[in-house]
């Protein structure tokens, strides 16, 4: 049986799993990092990087999603397999977005002429 079940059983709550308590300073630090990354997202619109603006915005959004998943959804303290599933999902998302962008670049000339 898993650690959550044995911890719940030891605490006298058979059948009920207990969650992981994240220290308050960690949550505040993650919240501050999310606010800073949100500011960076807005600040990235002030600088014209050409086609890189999209990639910068997607990178910042990926970092914010990872922070939310790791700390607010407790993925950091869960089984490593769940982290592997999360990384695989991000990899497939990046692959699908890249294929979509390649396809839209292919038809860009037709769109602008229309």
Backbone as XML, in Angstrom:
<?xml version="1.0"?>
<chain id="A" units="angstrom">
  <residue number="1" name="UNK">
    <atom name="N" x="0.836" y="-1.177" z="0.000"/>
    <atom name="CA" x="0.000" y="0.000" z="0.000"/>
    <atom name="C" x="0.885" y="1.246" z="0.000"/>
  </residue>
  <residue number="2" name="UNK">
    <atom name="N" x="0.322" y="2.379" z="-0.420"/>
    <atom name="CA" x="1.084" y="3.613" z="-0.554"/>
    <atom name="C" x="1.343" y="4.280" z="0.781"/>
  </residue>
  <residue number="3" name="UNK">
    <atom name="N" x="2.194" y="5.280" z="0.752"/>
    <atom name="CA" x="2.520" y="6.024" z="1.970"/>
    <atom name="C" x="1.315" y="6.770" z="2.518"/>
  </residue>
  <residue number="4" name="UNK">
    <atom name="N" x="0.456" y="7.298" z="1.632"/>
    <atom name="CA" x="-0.711" y="8.059" z="2.091"/>
    <atom name="C" x="-1.657" y="7.154" z="2.870"/>
  </residue>
  <residue number="5" name="UNK">
    <atom name="N" x="-1.821" y="5.906" z="2.403"/>
    <atom name="CA" x="-2.720" y="4.992" z="3.096"/>
    <atom name="C" x="-2.157" y="4.604" z="4.456"/>
  </residue>
  <residue number="6" name="UNK">
    <atom name="N" x="-0.850" y="4.324" z="4.529"/>
    <atom name="CA" x="-0.269" y="3.924" z="5.810"/>
    <atom name="C" x="-0.257" y="5.097" z="6.789"/>
  </residue>
  <residue number="7" name="UNK">
    <atom name="N" x="-0.039" y="6.322" z="6.292"/>
    <atom name="CA" x="-0.071" y="7.488" z="7.179"/>
    <atom name="C" x="-1.475" y="7.723" z="7.702"/>
  </residue>
  <residue number="8" name="UNK">
    <atom name="N" x="-2.470" y="7.525" z="6.832"/>
    <atom name="CA" x="-3.862" y="7.699" z="7.260"/>
    <atom name="C" x="-4.240" y="6.622" z="8.267"/>
  </residue>
  <residue number="9" name="UNK">
    <atom name="N" x="-3.752" y="5.405" z="8.031"/>
    <atom name="CA" x="-4.067" y="4.314" z="8.947"/>
    <atom name="C" x="-3.411" y="4.559" z="10.306"/>
  </residue>
  <residue number="10" name="UNK">
    <atom name="N" x="-2.164" y="5.056" z="10.310"/>
    <atom name="CA" x="-1.476" y="5.334" z="11.566"/>
    <atom name="C" x="-2.165" y="6.453" z="12.346"/>
  </residue>
  <residue number="11" name="UNK">
    <atom name="N" x="-2.770" y="7.390" z="11.626"/>
    <atom name="CA" x="-3.426" y="8.504" z="12.302"/>
    <atom name="C" x="-4.805" y="8.120" z="12.829"/>
  </residue>
  <residue number="12" name="UNK">
    <atom name="N" x="-5.261" y="6.911" z="12.532"/>
    <atom name="CA" x="-6.541" y="6.464" z="13.033"/>
    <atom name="C" x="-7.699" y="6.791" z="12.107"/>
  </residue>
  <residue number="13" name="UNK">
    <atom name="N" x="-7.407" y="7.223" z="10.907"/>
    <atom name="CA" x="-8.443" y="7.549" z="9.924"/>
    <atom name="C" x="-8.392" y="6.509" z="8.820"/>
  </residue>
  <residue number="14" name="UNK">
    <atom name="N" x="-8.831" y="5.308" z="9.101"/>
    <atom name="CA" x="-8.726" y="4.259" z="8.094"/>
    <atom name="C" x="-9.576" y="4.598" z="6.884"/>
  </residue>
  <residue number="15" name="UNK">
    <atom name="N" x="-8.955" y="4.464" z="5.701"/>
    <atom name="CA" x="-9.657" y="4.713" z="4.457"/>
    <atom name="C" x="-9.608" y="6.156" z="3.984"/>
  </residue>
  <residue number="16" name="UNK">
    <atom name="N" x="-9.107" y="7.075" z="4.790"/>
    <atom name="CA" x="-9.018" y="8.472" z="4.387"/>
    <atom name="C" x="-7.549" y="8.868" z="4.283"/>
  </residue>
  <residue number="17" name="UNK">
    <atom name="N" x="-7.166" y="9.330" z="3.110"/>
    <atom name="CA" x="-5.783" y="9.747" z="2.899"/>
    <atom name="C" x="-5.605" y="11.184" z="3.377"/>
  </residue>
  <residue number="18" name="UNK">
    <atom name="N" x="-4.448" y="11.471" z="3.935"/>
    <atom name="CA" x="-4.154" y="12.839" z="4.358"/>
    <atom name="C" x="-3.304" y="13.498" z="3.291"/>
  </residue>
  <residue number="19" name="UNK">
    <atom name="N" x="-3.485" y="14.802" z="3.109"/>
    <atom name="CA" x="-2.719" y="15.549" z="2.121"/>
    <atom name="C" x="-1.411" y="16.040" z="2.696"/>
  </residue>
  <residue number="20" name="UNK">
    <atom name="N" x="-0.590" y="16.569" z="1.813"/>
    <atom name="CA" x="0.693" y="17.123" z="2.231"/>
    <atom name="C" x="0.501" y="18.593" z="2.539"/>
  </residue>
  <residue number="21" name="UNK">
    <atom name="N" x="0.939" y="19.011" z="3.697"/>
    <atom name="CA" x="0.830" y="20.415" z="4.080"/>
    <atom name="C" x="2.068" y="21.158" z="3.589"/>
  </residue>
  <residue number="22" name="UNK">
    <atom name="N" x="1.859" y="22.116" z="2.696"/>
    <atom name="CA" x="2.960" y="22.919" z="2.172"/>
    <atom name="C" x="3.166" y="24.101" z="3.116"/>
  </residue>
  <residue number="23" name="UNK">
    <atom name="N" x="4.397" y="24.369" z="3.519"/>
    <atom name="CA" x="4.652" y="25.495" z="4.426"/>
    <atom name="C" x="4.187" y="26.819" z="3.804"/>
  </residue>
  <residue number="24" name="UNK">
    <atom name="N" x="3.659" y="27.695" z="4.636"/>
    <atom name="CA" x="3.127" y="28.973" z="4.173"/>
    <atom name="C" x="4.172" y="29.821" z="3.443"/>
  </residue>
  <residue number="25" name="UNK">
    <atom name="N" x="5.419" y="29.904" z="3.929"/>
    <atom name="CA" x="6.417" y="30.696" z="3.191"/>
    <atom name="C" x="6.660" y="30.179" z="1.768"/>
  </residue>
  <residue number="26" name="UNK">
    <atom name="N" x="6.562" y="28.875" z="1.572"/>
    <atom name="CA" x="6.728" y="28.312" z="0.226"/>
    <atom name="C" x="5.582" y="28.772" z="-0.672"/>
  </residue>
  <residue number="27" name="UNK">
    <atom name="N" x="4.366" y="28.737" z="-0.142"/>
    <atom name="CA" x="3.218" y="29.184" z="-0.931"/>
    <atom name="C" x="3.321" y="30.667" z="-1.270"/>
  </residue>
  <residue number="28" name="UNK">
    <atom name="N" x="3.787" y="31.472" z="-0.329"/>
    <atom name="CA" x="3.947" y="32.906" z="-0.588"/>
    <atom name="C" x="5.030" y="33.132" z="-1.643"/>
  </residue>
  <residue number="29" name="UNK">
    <atom name="N" x="6.122" y="32.371" z="-1.563"/>
    <atom name="CA" x="7.193" y="32.505" z="-2.550"/>
    <atom name="C" x="6.708" y="32.111" z="-3.948"/>
  </residue>
  <residue number="30" name="UNK">
    <atom name="N" x="5.930" y="31.049" z="-4.040"/>
    <atom name="CA" x="5.398" y="30.631" z="-5.335"/>
    <atom name="C" x="4.421" y="31.689" z="-5.857"/>
  </residue>
  <residue number="31" name="UNK">
    <atom name="N" x="3.600" y="32.238" z="-4.974"/>
    <atom name="CA" x="2.678" y="33.293" z="-5.373"/>
    <atom name="C" x="3.446" y="34.520" z="-5.893"/>
  </residue>
  <residue number="32" name="UNK">
    <atom name="N" x="4.515" y="34.890" z="-5.199"/>
    <atom name="CA" x="5.333" y="36.026" z="-5.641"/>
    <atom name="C" x="5.979" y="35.729" z="-6.995"/>
  </residue>
  <residue number="33" name="UNK">
    <atom name="N" x="6.441" y="34.492" z="-7.190"/>
    <atom name="CA" x="7.027" y="34.112" z="-8.478"/>
    <atom name="C" x="5.982" y="34.189" z="-9.587"/>
  </residue>
  <residue number="34" name="UNK">
    <atom name="N" x="4.751" y="33.765" z="-9.294"/>
    <atom name="CA" x="3.687" y="33.848" z="-10.294"/>
    <atom name="C" x="3.363" y="35.300" z="-10.633"/>
  </residue>
  <residue number="35" name="UNK">
    <atom name="N" x="3.344" y="36.163" z="-9.639"/>
    <atom name="CA" x="3.122" y="37.586" z="-9.909"/>
    <atom name="C" x="4.246" y="38.170" z="-10.758"/>
  </residue>
  <residue number="36" name="UNK">
    <atom name="N" x="5.478" y="37.808" z="-10.444"/>
    <atom name="CA" x="6.622" y="38.292" z="-11.226"/>
    <atom name="C" x="6.553" y="37.786" z="-12.661"/>
  </residue>
  <residue number="37" name="UNK">
    <atom name="N" x="6.210" y="36.520" z="-12.847"/>
    <atom name="CA" x="6.100" y="35.971" z="-14.197"/>
    <atom name="C" x="4.946" y="36.612" z="-14.971"/>
  </residue>
  <residue number="38" name="UNK">
    <atom name="N" x="3.872" y="36.957" z="-14.276"/>
    <atom name="CA" x="2.775" y="37.673" z="-14.930"/>
    <atom name="C" x="3.251" y="39.049" z="-15.377"/>
  </residue>
  <residue number="39" name="UNK">
    <atom name="N" x="4.026" y="39.730" z="-14.529"/>
    <atom name="CA" x="4.604" y="41.014" z="-14.930"/>
    <atom name="C" x="5.520" y="40.839" z="-16.141"/>
  </residue>
  <residue number="40" name="UNK">
    <atom name="N" x="6.322" y="39.769" z="-16.159"/>
    <atom name="CA" x="7.193" y="39.510" z="-17.306"/>
    <atom name="C" x="6.390" y="39.269" z="-18.580"/>
  </residue>
  <residue number="41" name="UNK">
    <atom name="N" x="5.246" y="38.612" z="-18.448"/>
    <atom name="CA" x="4.391" y="38.391" z="-19.618"/>
    <atom name="C" x="3.927" y="39.715" z="-20.194"/>
  </residue>
  <residue number="42" name="UNK">
    <atom name="N" x="3.504" y="40.623" z="-19.332"/>
    <atom name="CA" x="3.066" y="41.945" z="-19.790"/>
    <atom name="C" x="4.259" y="42.731" z="-20.330"/>
  </residue>
  <residue number="43" name="UNK">
    <atom name="N" x="5.387" y="42.672" z="-19.646"/>
    <atom name="CA" x="6.577" y="43.409" z="-20.087"/>
    <atom name="C" x="7.094" y="42.890" z="-21.422"/>
  </residue>
  <residue number="44" name="UNK">
    <atom name="N" x="6.867" y="41.634" z="-21.717"/>
    <atom name="CA" x="7.318" y="41.078" z="-23.002"/>
    <atom name="C" x="6.574" y="41.717" z="-24.171"/>
  </residue>
  <residue number="45" name="UNK">
    <atom name="N" x="5.389" y="42.240" z="-23.915"/>
    <atom name="CA" x="4.653" y="42.900" z="-24.992"/>
    <atom name="C" x="5.215" y="44.289" z="-25.283"/>
  </residue>
  <residue number="46" name="UNK">
    <atom name="N" x="5.989" y="44.853" z="-24.378"/>
    <atom name="CA" x="6.575" y="46.174" z="-24.576"/>
    <atom name="C" x="7.799" y="46.123" z="-25.482"/>
  </residue>
  <residue number="47" name="UNK">
    <atom name="N" x="8.386" y="44.940" z="-25.644"/>
    <atom name="CA" x="9.595" y="44.773" z="-26.443"/>
    <atom name="C" x="9.231" y="44.023" z="-27.711"/>
  </residue>
  <residue number="48" name="UNK">
    <atom name="N" x="9.636" y="44.566" z="-28.856"/>
    <atom name="CA" x="9.349" y="43.900" z="-30.120"/>
    <atom name="C" x="10.474" y="42.921" z="-30.440"/>
  </residue>
  <residue number="49" name="UNK">
    <atom name="N" x="10.202" y="41.659" z="-30.245"/>
    <atom name="CA" x="11.172" y="40.609" z="-30.550"/>
    <atom name="C" x="10.823" y="39.878" z="-31.841"/>
  </residue>
  <residue number="50" name="UNK">
    <atom name="N" x="9.836" y="40.369" z="-32.541"/>
    <atom name="CA" x="9.416" y="39.718" z="-33.784"/>
    <atom name="C" x="8.688" y="38.421" z="-33.480"/>
  </residue>
  <residue number="51" name="UNK">
    <atom name="N" x="9.123" y="37.373" z="-34.150"/>
    <atom name="CA" x="8.492" y="36.062" z="-33.958"/>
    <atom name="C" x="8.812" y="35.450" z="-32.595"/>
  </residue>
  <residue number="52" name="UNK">
    <atom name="N" x="9.826" y="35.960" z="-31.931"/>
    <atom name="CA" x="10.200" y="35.412" z="-30.620"/>
    <atom name="C" x="9.210" y="35.795" z="-29.519"/>
  </residue>
  <residue number="53" name="UNK">
    <atom name="N" x="8.407" y="36.837" z="-29.738"/>
    <atom name="CA" x="7.434" y="37.236" z="-28.710"/>
    <atom name="C" x="6.509" y="36.082" z="-28.337"/>
  </residue>
  <residue number="54" name="UNK">
    <atom name="N" x="6.056" y="35.339" z="-29.341"/>
    <atom name="CA" x="5.176" y="34.200" z="-29.084"/>
    <atom name="C" x="5.885" y="33.145" z="-28.239"/>
  </residue>
  <residue number="55" name="UNK">
    <atom name="N" x="7.128" y="32.846" z="-28.566"/>
    <atom name="CA" x="7.865" y="31.809" z="-27.835"/>
    <atom name="C" x="8.185" y="32.244" z="-26.419"/>
  </residue>
  <residue number="56" name="UNK">
    <atom name="N" x="8.470" y="33.527" z="-26.227"/>
    <atom name="CA" x="8.715" y="34.038" z="-24.874"/>
    <atom name="C" x="7.445" y="33.920" z="-24.045"/>
  </residue>
  <residue number="57" name="UNK">
    <atom name="N" x="6.307" y="34.329" z="-24.629"/>
    <atom name="CA" x="5.033" y="34.240" z="-23.901"/>
    <atom name="C" x="4.685" y="32.789" z="-23.574"/>
  </residue>
  <residue number="58" name="UNK">
    <atom name="N" x="4.913" y="31.870" z="-24.516"/>
    <atom name="CA" x="4.626" y="30.451" z="-24.258"/>
    <atom name="C" x="5.561" y="29.880" z="-23.196"/>
  </residue>
  <residue number="59" name="UNK">
    <atom name="N" x="6.816" y="30.304" z="-23.199"/>
    <atom name="CA" x="7.755" y="29.834" z="-22.180"/>
    <atom name="C" x="7.373" y="30.302" z="-20.786"/>
  </residue>
  <residue number="60" name="UNK">
    <atom name="N" x="6.982" y="31.571" z="-20.683"/>
    <atom name="CA" x="6.568" y="32.103" z="-19.381"/>
    <atom name="C" x="5.291" y="31.406" z="-18.917"/>
  </residue>
  <residue number="61" name="UNK">
    <atom name="N" x="4.353" y="31.185" z="-19.835"/>
    <atom name="CA" x="3.111" y="30.493" z="-19.464"/>
    <atom name="C" x="3.394" y="29.063" z="-19.012"/>
  </residue>
  <residue number="62" name="UNK">
    <atom name="N" x="4.363" y="28.412" z="-19.636"/>
    <atom name="CA" x="4.733" y="27.057" z="-19.235"/>
    <atom name="C" x="5.331" y="27.050" z="-17.831"/>
  </residue>
  <residue number="63" name="UNK">
    <atom name="N" x="6.175" y="28.032" z="-17.535"/>
    <atom name="CA" x="6.741" y="28.128" z="-16.180"/>
    <atom name="C" x="5.649" y="28.347" z="-15.140"/>
  </residue>
  <residue number="64" name="UNK">
    <atom name="N" x="4.696" y="29.220" z="-15.454"/>
    <atom name="CA" x="3.608" y="29.474" z="-14.508"/>
    <atom name="C" x="2.753" y="28.228" z="-14.306"/>
  </residue>
  <residue number="65" name="UNK">
    <atom name="N" x="2.459" y="27.519" z="-15.374"/>
    <atom name="CA" x="1.675" y="26.284" z="-15.253"/>
    <atom name="C" x="2.427" y="25.235" z="-14.437"/>
  </residue>
  <residue number="66" name="UNK">
    <atom name="N" x="3.736" y="25.159" z="-14.639"/>
    <atom name="CA" x="4.537" y="24.196" z="-13.876"/>
    <atom name="C" x="4.539" y="24.538" z="-12.388"/>
  </residue>
  <residue number="67" name="UNK">
    <atom name="N" x="4.656" y="25.822" z="-12.058"/>
    <atom name="CA" x="4.621" y="26.220" z="-10.646"/>
    <atom name="C" x="3.279" y="25.889" z="-10.001"/>
  </residue>
  <residue number="68" name="UNK">
    <atom name="N" x="2.202" y="26.166" z="-10.718"/>
    <atom name="CA" x="0.870" y="25.856" z="-10.181"/>
    <atom name="C" x="0.723" y="24.351" z="-9.976"/>
  </residue>
  <residue number="69" name="UNK">
    <atom name="N" x="1.136" y="23.575" z="-10.957"/>
    <atom name="CA" x="1.001" y="22.115" z="-10.846"/>
    <atom name="C" x="1.892" y="21.557" z="-9.738"/>
  </residue>
  <residue number="70" name="UNK">
    <atom name="N" x="3.113" y="22.067" z="-9.631"/>
    <atom name="CA" x="4.044" y="21.522" z="-8.643"/>
    <atom name="C" x="3.651" y="21.853" z="-7.207"/>
  </residue>
  <residue number="71" name="UNK">
    <atom name="N" x="3.227" y="23.087" z="-6.958"/>
    <atom name="CA" x="3.027" y="23.492" z="-5.568"/>
    <atom name="C" x="1.562" y="23.567" z="-5.155"/>
  </residue>
  <residue number="72" name="UNK">
    <atom name="N" x="0.703" y="24.155" z="-5.990"/>
    <atom name="CA" x="-0.692" y="24.284" z="-5.580"/>
    <atom name="C" x="-1.471" y="22.997" z="-5.807"/>
  </residue>
  <residue number="73" name="UNK">
    <atom name="N" x="-1.013" y="22.177" z="-6.762"/>
    <atom name="CA" x="-1.660" y="20.884" z="-6.987"/>
    <atom name="C" x="-0.848" y="19.747" z="-6.340"/>
  </residue>
  <residue number="74" name="UNK">
    <atom name="N" x="0.208" y="20.097" z="-5.608"/>
    <atom name="CA" x="1.030" y="19.167" z="-4.805"/>
    <atom name="C" x="1.715" y="18.088" z="-5.641"/>
  </residue>
  <residue number="75" name="UNK">
    <atom name="N" x="1.989" y="18.354" z="-6.907"/>
    <atom name="CA" x="2.661" y="17.372" z="-7.746"/>
    <atom name="C" x="4.101" y="17.147" z="-7.295"/>
  </residue>
  <residue number="76" name="UNK">
    <atom name="N" x="4.710" y="18.144" z="-6.712"/>
    <atom name="CA" x="6.097" y="18.015" z="-6.238"/>
    <atom name="C" x="6.212" y="16.970" z="-5.129"/>
  </residue>
  <residue number="77" name="UNK">
    <atom name="N" x="5.163" y="16.797" z="-4.368"/>
    <atom name="CA" x="5.207" y="15.894" z="-3.226"/>
    <atom name="C" x="4.522" y="14.560" z="-3.510"/>
  </residue>
  <residue number="78" name="UNK">
    <atom name="N" x="4.118" y="14.344" z="-4.753"/>
    <atom name="CA" x="3.401" y="13.132" z="-5.125"/>
    <atom name="C" x="4.380" y="12.089" z="-5.665"/>
  </residue>
  <residue number="79" name="UNK">
    <atom name="N" x="3.840" y="11.002" z="-6.156"/>
    <atom name="CA" x="4.664" y="9.936" z="-6.719"/>
    <atom name="C" x="5.400" y="10.439" z="-7.960"/>
  </residue>
  <residue number="80" name="UNK">
    <atom name="N" x="6.639" y="9.993" z="-8.191"/>
    <atom name="CA" x="7.405" y="10.451" z="-9.354"/>
    <atom name="C" x="6.725" y="10.121" z="-10.691"/>
  </residue>
  <residue number="81" name="UNK">
    <atom name="N" x="5.932" y="9.075" z="-10.739"/>
    <atom name="CA" x="5.255" y="8.717" z="-11.987"/>
    <atom name="C" x="4.308" y="9.833" z="-12.427"/>
  </residue>
  <residue number="82" name="UNK">
    <atom name="N" x="3.652" y="10.473" z="-11.473"/>
    <atom name="CA" x="2.758" y="11.580" z="-11.827"/>
    <atom name="C" x="3.532" y="12.752" z="-12.417"/>
  </residue>
  <residue number="83" name="UNK">
    <atom name="N" x="4.727" y="12.994" z="-11.940"/>
    <atom name="CA" x="5.592" y="14.018" z="-12.534"/>
    <atom name="C" x="5.987" y="13.651" z="-13.950"/>
  </residue>
  <residue number="84" name="UNK">
    <atom name="N" x="6.249" y="12.371" z="-14.179"/>
    <atom name="CA" x="6.577" y="11.900" z="-15.527"/>
    <atom name="C" x="5.399" y="12.109" z="-16.471"/>
  </residue>
  <residue number="85" name="UNK">
    <atom name="N" x="4.201" y="11.835" z="-16.001"/>
    <atom name="CA" x="3.004" y="12.055" z="-16.819"/>
    <atom name="C" x="2.851" y="13.544" z="-17.134"/>
  </residue>
  <residue number="86" name="UNK">
    <atom name="N" x="3.128" y="14.412" z="-16.161"/>
    <atom name="CA" x="3.031" y="15.853" z="-16.370"/>
    <atom name="C" x="4.044" y="16.316" z="-17.416"/>
  </residue>
  <residue number="87" name="UNK">
    <atom name="N" x="5.276" y="15.852" z="-17.314"/>
    <atom name="CA" x="6.306" y="16.228" z="-18.288"/>
    <atom name="C" x="5.949" y="15.700" z="-19.673"/>
  </residue>
  <residue number="88" name="UNK">
    <atom name="N" x="5.423" y="14.487" z="-19.746"/>
    <atom name="CA" x="5.013" y="13.933" z="-21.036"/>
    <atom name="C" x="3.869" y="14.759" z="-21.636"/>
  </residue>
  <residue number="89" name="UNK">
    <atom name="N" x="2.943" y="15.203" z="-20.808"/>
    <atom name="CA" x="1.841" y="16.033" z="-21.304"/>
    <atom name="C" x="2.358" y="17.363" z="-21.842"/>
  </residue>
  <residue number="90" name="UNK">
    <atom name="N" x="3.306" y="17.986" z="-21.137"/>
    <atom name="CA" x="3.891" y="19.234" z="-21.627"/>
    <atom name="C" x="4.652" y="19.018" z="-22.928"/>
  </residue>
  <residue number="91" name="UNK">
    <atom name="N" x="5.333" y="17.879" z="-23.047"/>
    <atom name="CA" x="6.064" y="17.571" z="-24.274"/>
    <atom name="C" x="5.111" y="17.416" z="-25.448"/>
  </residue>
  <residue number="92" name="UNK">
    <atom name="N" x="4.031" y="16.694" z="-25.246"/>
    <atom name="CA" x="3.060" y="16.531" z="-26.324"/>
    <atom name="C" x="2.373" y="17.852" z="-26.664"/>
  </residue>
  <residue number="93" name="UNK">
    <atom name="N" x="2.108" y="18.671" z="-25.662"/>
    <atom name="CA" x="1.521" y="19.980" z="-25.925"/>
    <atom name="C" x="2.457" y="20.824" z="-26.785"/>
  </residue>
  <residue number="94" name="UNK">
    <atom name="N" x="3.740" y="20.821" z="-26.445"/>
    <atom name="CA" x="4.718" y="21.568" z="-27.244"/>
    <atom name="C" x="4.796" y="21.017" z="-28.671"/>
  </residue>
  <residue number="95" name="UNK">
    <atom name="N" x="4.740" y="19.711" z="-28.809"/>
    <atom name="CA" x="4.778" y="19.096" z="-30.137"/>
    <atom name="C" x="3.561" y="19.497" z="-30.965"/>
  </residue>
  <residue number="96" name="UNK">
    <atom name="N" x="2.383" y="19.445" z="-30.371"/>
    <atom name="CA" x="1.164" y="19.798" z="-31.101"/>
    <atom name="C" x="1.135" y="21.280" z="-31.453"/>
  </residue>
  <residue number="97" name="UNK">
    <atom name="N" x="1.596" y="22.145" z="-30.536"/>
    <atom name="CA" x="1.655" y="23.570" z="-30.843"/>
    <atom name="C" x="2.653" y="23.848" z="-31.962"/>
  </residue>
  <residue number="98" name="UNK">
    <atom name="N" x="3.783" y="23.174" z="-31.928"/>
    <atom name="CA" x="4.786" y="23.365" z="-32.981"/>
    <atom name="C" x="4.236" y="22.932" z="-34.337"/>
  </residue>
  <residue number="99" name="UNK">
    <atom name="N" x="3.532" y="21.805" z="-34.386"/>
    <atom name="CA" x="2.958" y="21.352" z="-35.660"/>
    <atom name="C" x="1.897" y="22.328" z="-36.144"/>
  </residue>
  <residue number="100" name="UNK">
    <atom name="N" x="1.103" y="22.874" z="-35.234"/>
    <atom name="CA" x="0.084" y="23.853" z="-35.613"/>
    <atom name="C" x="0.725" y="25.120" z="-36.151"/>
  </residue>
  <residue number="101" name="UNK">
    <atom name="N" x="1.782" y="25.588" z="-35.501"/>
    <atom name="CA" x="2.457" y="26.797" z="-35.969"/>
    <atom name="C" x="3.128" y="26.573" z="-37.312"/>
  </residue>
  <residue number="102" name="UNK">
    <atom name="N" x="3.721" y="25.406" z="-37.515"/>
    <atom name="CA" x="4.317" y="25.108" z="-38.819"/>
    <atom name="C" x="3.262" y="25.129" z="-39.915"/>
  </residue>
  <residue number="103" name="UNK">
    <atom name="N" x="2.101" y="24.591" z="-39.621"/>
    <atom name="CA" x="1.030" y="24.564" z="-40.597"/>
    <atom name="C" x="0.523" y="25.972" z="-40.892"/>
  </residue>
  <residue number="104" name="UNK">
    <atom name="N" x="0.415" y="26.800" z="-39.852"/>
    <atom name="CA" x="-0.069" y="28.163" z="-40.086"/>
    <atom name="C" x="0.966" y="28.988" z="-40.845"/>
  </residue>
  <residue number="105" name="UNK">
    <atom name="N" x="2.262" y="28.724" z="-40.631"/>
    <atom name="CA" x="3.293" y="29.426" z="-41.400"/>
    <atom name="C" x="3.238" y="29.015" z="-42.871"/>
  </residue>
  <residue number="106" name="UNK">
    <atom name="N" x="2.864" y="27.780" z="-43.127"/>
    <atom name="CA" x="2.776" y="27.280" z="-44.498"/>
    <atom name="C" x="1.709" y="28.041" z="-45.290"/>
  </residue>
  <residue number="107" name="UNK">
    <atom name="N" x="0.601" y="28.382" z="-44.644"/>
    <atom name="CA" x="-0.510" y="29.063" z="-45.338"/>
    <atom name="C" x="-0.546" y="30.561" z="-45.062"/>
  </residue>
  <residue number="108" name="UNK">
    <atom name="N" x="0.506" y="31.119" z="-44.459"/>
    <atom name="CA" x="0.534" y="32.539" z="-44.116"/>
    <atom name="C" x="0.357" y="33.413" z="-45.351"/>
  </residue>
  <residue number="109" name="UNK">
    <atom name="N" x="0.988" y="33.062" z="-46.461"/>
    <atom name="CA" x="0.891" y="33.842" z="-47.688"/>
    <atom name="C" x="-0.556" y="33.891" z="-48.191"/>
  </residue>
  <residue number="110" name="UNK">
    <atom name="N" x="-1.265" y="32.771" z="-48.131"/>
    <atom name="CA" x="-2.659" y="32.748" z="-48.583"/>
    <atom name="C" x="-3.536" y="33.585" z="-47.669"/>
  </residue>
  <residue number="111" name="UNK">
    <atom name="N" x="-3.255" y="33.602" z="-46.382"/>
    <atom name="CA" x="-4.073" y="34.353" z="-45.432"/>
    <atom name="C" x="-3.888" y="35.855" z="-45.634"/>
  </residue>
  <residue number="112" name="UNK">
    <atom name="N" x="-2.640" y="36.290" z="-45.813"/>
    <atom name="CA" x="-2.387" y="37.725" z="-45.969"/>
    <atom name="C" x="-2.897" y="38.234" z="-47.312"/>
  </residue>
  <residue number="113" name="UNK">
    <atom name="N" x="-2.909" y="37.419" z="-48.358"/>
    <atom name="CA" x="-3.428" y="37.836" z="-49.657"/>
    <atom name="C" x="-4.941" y="37.911" z="-49.671"/>
  </residue>
  <residue number="114" name="UNK">
    <atom name="N" x="-5.600" y="37.158" z="-48.817"/>
    <atom name="CA" x="-7.050" y="37.138" z="-48.788"/>
    <atom name="C" x="-7.558" y="38.400" z="-48.211"/>
  </residue>
</chain>
